[in-house]
Amino acid sequence: MLLVARSAAARQPPPSDPADEMSATIVAATHPTAAPRRTRGPRATTVVRWLSPLAILLLWQVASWTGVLPERTLASPIQLAQTAQELIESGQLQEALGVSLRRALVGLLIGTVAGVTLGTIVGLSKIGDAIVDPPMQMIRTLPLFGLVPLFILWFGIGETPKVLLIALGVVIPLYLNIVAALRSIDPELVEVARSLRLTRWERARHLIVPGALPGALVGFRQSLGIAWLALIVAEQVNAGAGLGFMVNNARDVLRTDIIVVGLLCYAALGLLTDSIVRALEKRALRWRDEELAR
Amino acid sequence: MSVATQRPAAAETEAGLVVRLRGAGRAFGPTQVLREIDLDVAPGEFVALLGRSGCGKTTLLRLLAGLDDGATGDLQTGRAPAVVFQDPRLLPWRSAVANVALGLRDGEGGDGSPRQRAAAALAEVGLAGREEAWPRQLSGGQRQRVALARALVREPDLLLLDEPFSALDALTRVSAQALVRRLWELHRPAVVMVTHDVEEALLLADRLILIEDGRIAHDERFELPRPRRRDHPELVARRSDLLRRLGVDDAE
């Protein structure tokens, strides 16, 4: 059972001038949501962009103080910050994060290996296409989360159904994008490779992999989004550890603060992995984006 | 009709030819695009293939490049033909020097590492210092020069040019033609160049072949010291003659 002792101070109205302290804490927590937006304008615009989120937080806090927003509906921002701190100090948050992260990564790994392998077979070989693509298209039409009951029947309630649900969610977008990317490789460049008498390995390294990479990365980002979604669904259904477990327990004792902290963790994980892939993308696609300096 | 046999280098040295075609043909479905082509090209010869669009000249070039598996007849082509296409066809995700070095191997033809040889070839086409540029960062003319370097670095005995200047603007085209002439004089590969530009053919080639309806309709030599001037009386006269053969009235 997961219970966090709440300090008396947290329930009372905060001390004299909480505005600075509050905004500092909450801004830190929500920062990842705002950061990826590219603001190309002058600095003034960047400052303005922060105003409305801050205003919403302030309004939220005021609503909590005045009792318009009861705690059992939604805890106040300050309450959230304190709960997060307590969860971290007790080690519960780290443990839950670790379990969830491991699930997501294992599922992602299996799904990525399968998606890349199947996508490559179908994208490069006509026979492979004829054999592998029809079943993949069939699987694609199945609603992913509708499979949860079957998965529980087949694999029980341990880690296996969770990891497989994530893996299955990851395979499809990656597969579809890799197949499309491989098929759209410029036939004129294929002819160049032929006229230069490139070996199979050279062709893969210089033409096929870099040619399919932009599409594959788009697919991978979609897959990541689905991986987190599948994780959340899988953890809601049945879990003895992890973020979903933490959130479910909090629901049983009406702790909206813990639920929201859990949600923020999911959001932060999603943003973190997305920004990693974007960094990879930037590095891999330098040839497309670098300036036209002569 | 027999299926084409493309023989390796050793077989053709008996005649000392870079290209030897006997009864070569190519059909796409019911359409016979090339028929009964007999063609010999000697080492170092500069041949221009002229003809109206759709006459089969590009098909013939692709056949010589070994890019066409559907040809019939007896085909023998160079040890290592290299092709420059109408557009540069560079790998956009590889730098200029990496594009030139594609498929070059250590200790195979020429001194130095593939990269050094590629850099030297780039310098030869006037692109020293642009080795690390992405193709997107180069102008159309520069890209086509990279493509030329990519072909020449292989030291081909047969260089195949498929309307290599047609995508360039008029001024760039003039300097690119001069570059091809200089490089040809320096390396002396046999060249087969497809063009629809009679003047370009007369400026560069010493043999002019007209293709008509998939056949060689006319084959003549053109000796004039290089560099040639566009307004040389001999060249002007030949141009009118060739245009008439192509069915165009020069006066219009």
Interface residues (C-beta under 8 A of the other chain):
Chain A: E188 L189 E191 V192 A193 R194 S195 L196 R197 L198 T199 E202 H206 L207 P210 G211 L213 R286 W287 R288 E290 L292 A293 R294
Chain B: A65 G66 L67 A80 P81 A82 V83 F85 D87 R89 L91 P92 W93 R94 A98 L102 G103 A133 W134 P135 R136 Q137 R150 R154
